[in-house]
Amino acid sequence: MLKAVVLAVIACVSIQQQLQTGHDSQKNLTTVRLPSQSLSGQKDRYHSLSFSVYYEYPGKTPTPPERVNFELRSVVKARRLNTDLYVVFVVDGTPVHFGSNRSAIRNPVPGQSWIGEKMVFPMTRAEFLKIAAAKTLAIKLGAVTFEFSDEMLAKVRAVADGIKD
């Protein structure tokens, strides 16, 4: 039991060290980002799906953010994106919908006529903390569901650990 706890603490510290922090002196704004993580390889009409989480706070002194951005990047094995795509977070089996900012990524895989998409889901800190506390998490893009492994969910939790009050 003690060994499992020690390994979990080491993993959390390791993930915390992976977070990238950058300060924009012009805007006096600090951004903390979990670098892009591969969530899935080829599945159905998708070549790949990755995620990232980031937030900002004013100045250089760490402050719990009001909003957290959950970013998804997909590569679709098609020439066009589905403009009616409905994206749902499945948190402990319960579907939760967030609005998003979507943009296309042209030629994400050299030599293929596929298209990519960047989707950013802004959410309140409280909403993000609920997602991070979930026992299971999945993303549903239309009819295709992508499950978060324990390792990927641990990375989401590590971001949450840094923004709790």
Contacts in CASP RR format, 6 or more apart in sequence:
PFRMAT RR
TARGET T0000
AUTHOR 0000-0000-0000
METHOD contacts of the structure
MODEL  1
MLKAVVLAVIACVSIQQQLQTGHDSQKNLTTVRLPSQSLSGQKDRYHSLS
FSVYYEYPGKTPTPPERVNFELRSVVKARRLNTDLYVVFVVDGTPVHFGS
NRSAIRNPVPGQSWIGEKMVFPMTRAEFLKIAAAKTLAIKLGAVTFEFSD
EMLAKVRAVADGIKD
11 154 0 8 1.000
12 154 0 8 1.000
12 157 0 8 1.000
12 158 0 8 1.000
12 161 0 8 1.000
15 34 0 8 1.000
15 154 0 8 1.000
15 155 0 8 1.000
15 158 0 8 1.000
16 158 0 8 1.000
16 161 0 8 1.000
16 162 0 8 1.000
18 34 0 8 1.000
18 35 0 8 1.000
18 155 0 8 1.000
18 158 0 8 1.000
19 32 0 8 1.000
19 33 0 8 1.000
19 34 0 8 1.000
19 158 0 8 1.000
19 159 0 8 1.000
20 32 0 8 1.000
20 33 0 8 1.000
20 34 0 8 1.000
20 35 0 8 1.000
21 30 0 8 1.000
21 31 0 8 1.000
21 32 0 8 1.000
21 33 0 8 1.000
22 30 0 8 1.000
22 31 0 8 1.000
22 32 0 8 1.000
23 29 0 8 1.000
23 30 0 8 1.000
23 31 0 8 1.000
23 59 0 8 1.000
23 60 0 8 1.000
24 30 0 8 1.000
24 31 0 8 1.000
28 58 0 8 1.000
28 59 0 8 1.000
29 56 0 8 1.000
29 57 0 8 1.000
29 58 0 8 1.000
29 59 0 8 1.000
30 56 0 8 1.000
30 57 0 8 1.000
30 58 0 8 1.000
30 59 0 8 1.000
30 60 0 8 1.000
30 62 0 8 1.000
31 54 0 8 1.000
31 55 0 8 1.000
31 56 0 8 1.000
32 54 0 8 1.000
32 55 0 8 1.000
32 56 0 8 1.000
32 57 0 8 1.000
32 159 0 8 1.000
33 52 0 8 1.000
33 53 0 8 1.000
33 54 0 8 1.000
34 52 0 8 1.000
34 53 0 8 1.000
34 54 0 8 1.000
34 155 0 8 1.000
34 156 0 8 1.000
34 158 0 8 1.000
34 159 0 8 1.000
35 52 0 8 1.000
36 50 0 8 1.000
36 51 0 8 1.000
36 52 0 8 1.000
36 71 0 8 1.000
36 73 0 8 1.000
37 50 0 8 1.000
37 51 0 8 1.000
37 52 0 8 1.000
37 152 0 8 1.000
37 155 0 8 1.000
38 48 0 8 1.000
38 49 0 8 1.000
38 50 0 8 1.000
39 49 0 8 1.000
39 50 0 8 1.000
39 51 0 8 1.000
39 72 0 8 1.000
39 139 0 8 1.000
39 146 0 8 1.000
39 148 0 8 1.000
39 152 0 8 1.000
40 46 0 8 1.000
40 48 0 8 1.000
40 49 0 8 1.000
40 146 0 8 1.000
41 47 0 8 1.000
41 48 0 8 1.000
41 49 0 8 1.000
42 48 0 8 1.000
43 49 0 8 1.000
43 144 0 8 1.000
43 146 0 8 1.000
44 143 0 8 1.000
44 144 0 8 1.000
45 76 0 8 1.000
45 77 0 8 1.000
45 78 0 8 1.000
45 144 0 8 1.000
46 74 0 8 1.000
46 75 0 8 1.000
46 76 0 8 1.000
46 77 0 8 1.000
46 141 0 8 1.000
46 144 0 8 1.000
47 75 0 8 1.000
47 76 0 8 1.000
47 77 0 8 1.000
47 109 0 8 1.000
47 112 0 8 1.000
47 114 0 8 1.000
48 74 0 8 1.000
48 75 0 8 1.000
49 72 0 8 1.000
49 73 0 8 1.000
49 74 0 8 1.000
49 75 0 8 1.000
49 139 0 8 1.000
49 141 0 8 1.000
49 146 0 8 1.000
50 72 0 8 1.000
50 73 0 8 1.000
51 70 0 8 1.000
51 71 0 8 1.000
51 72 0 8 1.000
51 73 0 8 1.000
51 139 0 8 1.000
51 152 0 8 1.000
52 70 0 8 1.000
52 71 0 8 1.000
52 73 0 8 1.000
53 68 0 8 1.000
53 69 0 8 1.000
53 70 0 8 1.000
53 71 0 8 1.000
53 128 0 8 1.000
53 156 0 8 1.000
53 159 0 8 1.000
54 68 0 8 1.000
54 69 0 8 1.000
54 71 0 8 1.000
55 65 0 8 1.000
55 67 0 8 1.000
55 68 0 8 1.000
55 69 0 8 1.000
55 125 0 8 1.000
55 159 0 8 1.000
55 163 0 8 1.000
56 65 0 8 1.000
57 63 0 8 1.000
57 64 0 8 1.000
57 65 0 8 1.000
62 162 0 8 1.000
64 125 0 8 1.000
64 163 0 8 1.000
64 164 0 8 1.000
64 165 0 8 1.000
65 125 0 8 1.000
65 163 0 8 1.000
66 124 0 8 1.000
66 125 0 8 1.000
67 122 0 8 1.000
67 123 0 8 1.000
67 124 0 8 1.000
67 125 0 8 1.000
68 122 0 8 1.000
68 123 0 8 1.000
68 124 0 8 1.000
68 125 0 8 1.000
68 127 0 8 1.000
68 128 0 8 1.000
68 159 0 8 1.000
68 163 0 8 1.000
69 120 0 8 1.000
69 121 0 8 1.000
69 122 0 8 1.000
69 123 0 8 1.000
70 89 0 8 1.000
70 98 0 8 1.000
70 120 0 8 1.000
70 121 0 8 1.000
70 123 0 8 1.000
70 128 0 8 1.000
70 131 0 8 1.000
71 118 0 8 1.000
71 119 0 8 1.000
71 120 0 8 1.000
71 121 0 8 1.000
72 87 0 8 1.000
72 117 0 8 1.000
72 118 0 8 1.000
72 119 0 8 1.000
72 121 0 8 1.000
72 139 0 8 1.000
73 105 0 8 1.000
73 116 0 8 1.000
73 117 0 8 1.000
73 118 0 8 1.000
73 119 0 8 1.000
74 116 0 8 1.000
74 117 0 8 1.000
74 119 0 8 1.000
74 141 0 8 1.000
75 105 0 8 1.000
75 108 0 8 1.000
75 109 0 8 1.000
75 114 0 8 1.000
75 115 0 8 1.000
75 116 0 8 1.000
76 82 0 8 1.000
76 114 0 8 1.000
76 115 0 8 1.000
76 116 0 8 1.000
76 117 0 8 1.000
77 112 0 8 1.000
77 114 0 8 1.000
78 114 0 8 1.000
78 115 0 8 1.000
79 113 0 8 1.000
79 114 0 8 1.000
79 115 0 8 1.000
80 115 0 8 1.000
81 102 0 8 1.000
81 104 0 8 1.000
81 115 0 8 1.000
81 116 0 8 1.000
81 117 0 8 1.000
82 142 0 8 1.000
85 141 0 8 1.000
85 142 0 8 1.000
86 97 0 8 1.000
86 142 0 8 1.000
87 97 0 8 1.000
87 98 0 8 1.000
87 100 0 8 1.000
87 119 0 8 1.000
87 121 0 8 1.000
87 139 0 8 1.000
87 140 0 8 1.000
87 141 0 8 1.000
87 142 0 8 1.000
88 95 0 8 1.000
88 96 0 8 1.000
88 97 0 8 1.000
88 139 0 8 1.000
88 140 0 8 1.000
88 142 0 8 1.000
89 95 0 8 1.000
89 96 0 8 1.000
89 97 0 8 1.000
89 98 0 8 1.000
89 121 0 8 1.000
89 131 0 8 1.000
89 137 0 8 1.000
89 138 0 8 1.000
89 139 0 8 1.000
89 140 0 8 1.000
90 96 0 8 1.000
90 136 0 8 1.000
90 137 0 8 1.000
90 138 0 8 1.000
90 139 0 8 1.000
90 140 0 8 1.000
90 145 0 8 1.000
91 130 0 8 1.000
91 131 0 8 1.000
91 134 0 8 1.000
91 136 0 8 1.000
91 137 0 8 1.000
92 134 0 8 1.000
92 135 0 8 1.000
92 136 0 8 1.000
92 137 0 8 1.000
93 136 0 8 1.000
93 138 0 8 1.000
95 140 0 8 1.000
96 127 0 8 1.000
96 131 0 8 1.000
98 121 0 8 1.000
98 122 0 8 1.000
98 123 0 8 1.000
98 127 0 8 1.000
99 121 0 8 1.000
99 122 0 8 1.000
100 119 0 8 1.000
100 120 0 8 1.000
100 121 0 8 1.000
101 119 0 8 1.000
101 120 0 8 1.000
101 122 0 8 1.000
102 117 0 8 1.000
102 118 0 8 1.000
102 119 0 8 1.000
102 120 0 8 1.000
103 117 0 8 1.000
103 118 0 8 1.000
104 115 0 8 1.000
104 116 0 8 1.000
104 117 0 8 1.000
104 118 0 8 1.000
105 115 0 8 1.000
105 116 0 8 1.000
105 117 0 8 1.000
105 118 0 8 1.000
106 115 0 8 1.000
106 116 0 8 1.000
107 114 0 8 1.000
107 115 0 8 1.000
108 114 0 8 1.000
108 115 0 8 1.000
108 116 0 8 1.000
123 131 0 8 1.000
125 163 0 8 1.000
128 160 0 8 1.000
128 163 0 8 1.000
129 160 0 8 1.000
129 163 0 8 1.000
129 164 0 8 1.000
131 137 0 8 1.000
131 156 0 8 1.000
132 153 0 8 1.000
132 156 0 8 1.000
132 157 0 8 1.000
132 159 0 8 1.000
132 160 0 8 1.000
133 157 0 8 1.000
133 160 0 8 1.000
134 153 0 8 1.000
136 147 0 8 1.000
136 148 0 8 1.000
136 153 0 8 1.000
137 147 0 8 1.000
137 148 0 8 1.000
137 153 0 8 1.000
137 156 0 8 1.000
138 145 0 8 1.000
138 146 0 8 1.000
138 147 0 8 1.000
138 148 0 8 1.000
139 145 0 8 1.000
139 146 0 8 1.000
139 148 0 8 1.000
140 146 0 8 1.000
148 156 0 8 1.000
END
